[in-house]
């Protein structure tokens, strides 16, 4: 028994234990925690003393080249979040919904995981199709009927 059953699985935002230390972004994708740069600042909006005294807003910065993704997946990630990617190739994720620094940090990692998972899915290629013979005939029959109705209105009563 390998000991890696469901009771040992971690959520995407949880650091992995043992020799494969890091943050699991998606199944099979792990990034070293040192590559994730977190910075904290005071949050905006209402909140009184908590907002004024605590630095709870979390800014996660990660370089796109540090992510274990193929160039095509990085391109899809850039298209998914164009406003979050800087000119220097950094991905910025901001989280300030919670009043806790730890929860905002977890939220920013969850957003990164979601973006990476979405970028990993290649879009389905469109296959050109032709209308069937029956659908062509039905369309032409409907057009003829509609034309007859209009022609009968034009001619007037006899």
N, C-alpha and C positions, 0 to 999 in steps of 0.2 A: 504494500500500500504506500502510495507516494506521500500522503499527508497533505495534499493540496486540494481537498474537497471544498464544498461550498462554504463550510464554516471558516475557511482560511482566506476566502476571497476578500479583496479590499474594494472600496468604492473608488471611482476615478480620482477623487481629490485626496485620497489617503496615500501617504508615502508607503512604499513597499518595504517589507522587512527582509533582512538577510542579505545575501550577496548581490541581488539585483536591486540595490537601493535607488530610489527615484520616485517620480510621480507618474502614475499610469494615465496617459492621455486617452488611450483607446486600447482595445484588446491587442496585445502584441506591440504596443508603442509605449516606451518608457523614456522619460527625460530626466536627466540629473537635476536635483533640486538647485544646484548652484547656477544653473542656466536660467532660472526664473528670478528676475530682479523685482523685488517688491519695494514700494515706497509708500509711506503713509502721510496723510495731511489732514487738516481739519475739514470736515464735511460742510456743505452749504445747507441753507434752508433752516426751518424752525427746529428747535430742540433745546434751546436755552443753555443752561450750564454745561450739559453733556457735549453739545456741539462746540461751545467756546473753549472747553478745556481738553478735549480728547481728540487725538488724531486717528480717526476711524476710517476715513476714506482710503481705499486701497487702489494703487496703480500697479498693475502687473505689466512688466516689460520683458519680452522675450524676442530674441533675434530669430528671424524666419529660417536662417541657415542652420540654426541650432536644433530646429525641430526635425525629428526623424521622418521626413516626408520626401516624396519624389518631387522633381521639378513641376510635373503636371499638377500634383496635389497642392504645392505651394501657390501655383497660379490660380487654382480654384479658391484657395484661402484668401488670396488678394482680392478676387472678385466678390467673395462672400462678405468681406468687411473692408471695403476700400477706405473708409474714413478712419479705421483703426490702424492702418499700416502707414508708417512714416516713410519719407523718401530714403532714409538710410537703411530700410529693411527691417525695422522693429515693429512688432505687433504690440499695441497698447490696449489693455483692457482695464476699465475703471469700474469699481463697485463701491457704492456708498449708500446702499439701501438700508443696511442694518446699523444698529447702534454699537455693534461690537467689531473690533478690529479683526478678530479671528474669523468671525462669520463672513465679513467682507472679503477676507483673504480666500476663504473656501469658495465663496461665490465667484471670485475672479478665476480661480482654477477650474471651477465647473464650466464657466463660459468658454475658457480656452479648450477644454475637453470637447464641448459641444461643437465649437468651430472646427476643430481638428477632425472630429468624426464626420461632420458634414463635408469637409474638404476631401476626405478619403473616398467618398462615394462618387464614382465616375458617372456622368450623365449618360442616360441610355441613348444610343445612336438612333436617329430617326431613319426609318426605312420607307422609301417612297413606295406608294401603292397606287394602283389604278382602280377606277370605279368598275364594278362588275357590269356585265352586259345587261342584266335585269335592272340595275339601278339607273343605267343610262336610258333604257326604254321607259321606265317609270317617269323620269324627269322630262323626257320629250313628250310623253303622253300628257302630263300635267301642263306643260307649256302650251300644247295645242288646245287643250280644254280651256285654259285661261284666255287664250287668243280668241277662241270662238265666242266666249262670253262677252268680251270687249267688242268684237265685230258685231254681235247682235245688238248691242247698245247703240252703236254708231248708225246702223242702217235704219233704225226707227220702225214704227209699225206700218204694215201694208194694208 
